[in-house]
Amino acid sequence: CGLVMSLNPLYILEVSPTNMRGAFATLNQVFCATGIFVGMVAGLETVLGTERSWALMLSLSLIPALTQYLVLPFCPESPRYLLINKAEESKAEAALQRLRGDREKVFAELEEMKEEAAHTLTRVNVHDFFKKSRYKQPILIVLVVNLGSQLSGFNAVGLL
């Protein structure tokens, strides 16, 4: 569950069109919060939160998990990962073609990713990440936002 909660938004952001990334990230969080709400409602004693029906309530969580497991093989690899991290332009183009369909959009987005890759800093290891001063402010912001979302119980803050 923890992996899904952190990897799904990352994958969604990498495969979504640039102009729609915010909407897709927000929808992902809305669906997560809706799932939590549905689970809380299902846990009420008047619904499924009784001694007799707890097993049914618990097994209902298998539906989205199995659906995601069955759909996963049909999801293309992230074009950004293929191009920027693995330097496999042809595979990145094929993945974009599968996602977008429109040849012009594919080439435009591919060029945008190439430009992004050209401006990307060299790889940073964990030691350098915590040692260099230019990363201190982003680390502090991430820590404060995540701490605030965990302590307040409002999980939508952490992903927006």
Solvent accessible surface area in square Angstrom, and as a share of the most:
residue,aa,sasa,rsa
1,C,134,0.80
2,G,55,0.53
3,L,129,0.64
4,V,62,0.36
5,M,72,0.32
6,S,68,0.44
7,L,93,0.46
8,N,44,0.23
9,P,16,0.10
10,L,99,0.49
11,Y,69,0.26
12,I,44,0.22
13,L,64,0.32
14,E,47,0.21
15,V,21,0.12
16,S,5,0.03
17,P,40,0.25
18,T,67,0.39
19,N,133,0.68
20,M,87,0.39
21,R,57,0.21
22,G,52,0.50
23,A,52,0.40
24,F,73,0.31
25,A,22,0.17
26,T,59,0.34
27,L,87,0.43
28,N,21,0.11
29,Q,5,0.02
30,V,74,0.42
31,F,133,0.55
32,C,31,0.18
33,A,43,0.33
34,T,64,0.37
35,G,44,0.42
36,I,87,0.44
37,F,128,0.53
38,V,87,0.50
39,G,41,0.40
40,M,134,0.60
41,V,57,0.32
42,A,17,0.13
43,G,32,0.31
44,L,97,0.48
45,E,137,0.61
46,T,132,0.76
47,V,74,0.42
48,L,32,0.16
49,G,24,0.23
50,T,56,0.33
51,E,166,0.74
52,R,232,0.85
53,S,24,0.16
54,W,143,0.50
55,A,55,0.43
56,L,96,0.48
57,M,61,0.27
58,L,116,0.58
59,S,49,0.32
60,L,75,0.37
61,S,69,0.44
62,L,100,0.50
63,I,110,0.56
64,P,84,0.53
65,A,57,0.44
66,L,96,0.48
67,T,73,0.43
68,Q,71,0.32
69,Y,153,0.58
70,L,116,0.58
71,V,76,0.43
72,L,113,0.56
73,P,104,0.66
74,F,141,0.59
75,C,49,0.30
76,P,20,0.13
77,E,96,0.43
78,S,12,0.07
79,P,2,0.01
80,R,20,0.07
81,Y,90,0.34
82,L,6,0.03
83,L,19,0.09
84,I,51,0.26
85,N,70,0.36
86,K,92,0.39
87,A,86,0.67
88,E,54,0.24
89,E,76,0.34
90,S,88,0.57
91,K,112,0.48
92,A,0,0.00
93,E,39,0.17
94,A,63,0.49
95,A,8,0.06
96,L,1,0.00
97,Q,56,0.25
98,R,142,0.52
99,L,57,0.28
100,R,45,0.17
101,G,47,0.45
102,D,61,0.31
103,R,123,0.45
104,E,138,0.62
105,K,123,0.52
106,V,0,0.00
107,F,94,0.39
108,A,66,0.51
109,E,20,0.09
110,L,4,0.02
111,E,100,0.45
112,E,75,0.34
113,M,1,0.00
114,K,68,0.29
115,E,111,0.50
116,E,76,0.34
117,A,37,0.29
118,A,80,0.62
119,H,143,0.64
120,T,75,0.44
121,L,107,0.53
122,T,119,0.69
123,R,191,0.70
124,V,57,0.33
125,N,91,0.47
126,V,110,0.63
127,H,123,0.55
128,D,45,0.23
129,F,77,0.32
130,F,123,0.51
131,K,139,0.59
132,K,80,0.34
133,S,86,0.56
134,R,139,0.51
135,Y,31,0.12
136,K,119,0.50
137,Q,125,0.56
138,P,65,0.41
139,I,29,0.15
140,L,109,0.54
141,I,93,0.47
142,V,85,0.49
143,L,110,0.55
144,V,91,0.52
145,V,56,0.32
146,N,70,0.36
147,L,105,0.52
148,G,35,0.34
149,S,6,0.04
150,Q,142,0.63
151,L,142,0.71
152,S,78,0.50
153,G,66,0.64
154,F,116,0.49
155,N,53,0.27
156,A,17,0.13
157,V,64,0.37
158,G,26,0.25
159,L,77,0.38
160,L,146,0.73
